[in-house]
Amino acid sequence: MDFTAHVADGLAGFTSPVDGVADGTDGVVRFSVLGPLEVLKDGVDHAPRTPKILQLLAMLVVQPGKVVHVDSIINELWANDPPRSVRKTMHTYVHHLRKSFEHNGLVPDAEDILITKPPGYLFRIEPSQVDVFTFQRQNWLGREFLRDGNYVDAAHSFRTALDLWSGPPMANVQCGPVLSAYSVELLEQRRSALHMRIEAEIRSGMHRDLIGELRSLVAGNPLDEGLHGQLMRVLGRSGRRSDAMASYRQLRARLNDELGVEPCDELQLLHRELLSEGEHTS
């Protein structure tokens, strides 16, 4: 399953939900992936509770408007150990999922939204109904603003994207190989958005405001050289060169002890700059 290509397709012509109604309180059914998988309408979660049906729903939600191949679903739900009557069992799960939609008043006729379309099934919803596509849209906007030097708007877009997260992706789903790989991809996207949000705020002059958050992030991610570099920079720009160099020494010692490596070239250069002249304060 090529999720990256699907994301690019989903962002084309994407319209973000209006602020304040993205939680499903506007009568539109919305789907949350960035945390527990939820099916929200009028603020109420209607996600199925049966594990396999919830797992099937996740496979459909992350590919809105696309045909999800039967073989991909079988691989996700049963991996290398499918039941003897695997296709009949899967059709039963699809039937129960449709009934769940109708029972909860999400659609009048579930066959209009969950469509059998060889070689698989198509979930006829818009990308804007799924929070992960809103996240990726805001993340893309943040990159554009950052590239154009519009650091305040970039930071706002990245914050908007990150605020959509409420926990690990699909936290209530027993993920198989397909969804597990997708979850890892989403976590990497979140990590990248966090780094870029901090970068935008550093460039917009908020370095002093970031010290506490970066110290906390470094404590939770002690081998993340990107975060350490950002912490060193905000400390240096805040007139705390000694603290910045102490942060470098702690990271270097940990990398040596645990991995037997030196900090990356970028951090070594930053350290030499702090030693020779320090960074300009503002």
Buried (B, 14 or more C-beta within 10 A) or exposed (E): BEBEEBBEBBBEEBEEBEEEEBBBBBEBBBBBBBBBBBBBBEEEEBBBEEEBBBBBBBBBBBBBEBBBBBEBBBBBBBEEEBEEEBEEBBBEBBEBBBEBBBEBEBBEEBEEBBEEEEEBBBBEBBBBBBBBBBBBBBBBBBBEBBEEEBBBBBBBBBBBBBEBBEEBBBBBBEBBEBBBBBBEBBEEBBBBBBBBBBBBBBBBEBBBEBBEBBBEBBEEEBEBBBBBBBBBBBBBBBBBBEBBBEBBEEBBEBBEEEEEEEBBEEBEEBBEBBEEEBBEEE
